[in-house]
Amino acid sequence: MSTLVREYRLPHCTLILEGFSTQVGGPLAVLVQVDCYLPGLDHPMRGGREFLEHLSWTVSEYVQHLLSYRQPRPVQPTGPVALEPVAPDRHRLRVHPELLQDVREPVQLELTTIQLFDLTEACDQGMSDPQTLPDWRLDLTPQVPRTVKLAQQAVPAGVGLATLGAAAMALAFLPAPKVEPPREWRETPAPETQASPRPSPVVTPSPPTPGPTPLASPATVLDPAEYSRLLVLLYDQLDKAWTQPVTQDLRFRVQVNREGKIVAFAPLDPPTGEEKRLPLATLQQPGVAVAEFQVVFRASGALEVGAY
């Protein structure tokens, strides 16, 4: 037998699994210890396989409902691992001491939505790693709302997270948006050739009206889970910043950096003047684009974010 360590590191969470394989060069098959590092903790939460299974199931179930309905709900409020909302962007995680080593009181801390997503992603990376606990599976029932307003949905596309995949299923019920190129990018038909053209007076052409600068597609290739994380971050910041309604649907191609911040955008429809009511320019900041999405601001007040 050989001792193995697997580390899954995210910006706000690190999950370290320690165990051993039952054959030389084989996967980590027997889990001995789990260390979970989260903001607000002086020491990591340390436990065994039971701790990892309860933690993964609880955060996955919670995040799945959050993405499907845009409304968090408590999960396992009296169970070994509990999660409940305390504010629009705050979530309380509580772990019973029976699952942890050298702990006598429940461990309790508040996580932001971004920290919660990082914790969920770390658990998912461990679950989907073929070299770690190959027999580990989460048996979850997808939670897809039958009737829900678009403004209440996050619309992740191409999700690596097993639990977030259920939220992505909601997209199957939405028609794919029809994208048309901006008017400035369409070809202007050449004038018909006349048999006997008449001389026309010389007209000094006016300077062309500047149009949107075409965006180059990001060269970075992201895995589905990272792409989904950036989609959620983009949706969240736009949903909070968009306060002025529009009278017609407005579609944009939006590019973001690795933090989910908007670095570039271009309209997908002819300008109407209502673009000034949108927060895109306010949220834009310098950076390198790693992913791009299509964003639709609906006249109904709904916000849609999906793959471009």
Buried (B, 14 or more C-beta within 10 A) or exposed (E): EEEBEBEBEBEBBBBBBBBBBEEEEBBBBEBEBBBBBBEEEEEBBBBBBBBBBBBBBBBBBBBBBBBBBBEBBBBBEEBBBBBBBEEEBBBBBBBBBEBBEEBEEBBEBBBBBBBBBBBBBBBBBBBEBEEBBEEBEBEBEEBBBEEBEBBBBBBBBBBBBBBBBBBBEBBEEEEEEEEEEBEBEEEEEEEEEEEEEEEEEEEEEEEEEEBBEEBEEBEEEBEBBBBBBBBBBBBBBBBEEBEEEBEEBBBBBBBBBBEBBBBBBBBBBEBEEBBEBBBBEEBBEEBEBBBBBBBBBBEEEBBBBBBB
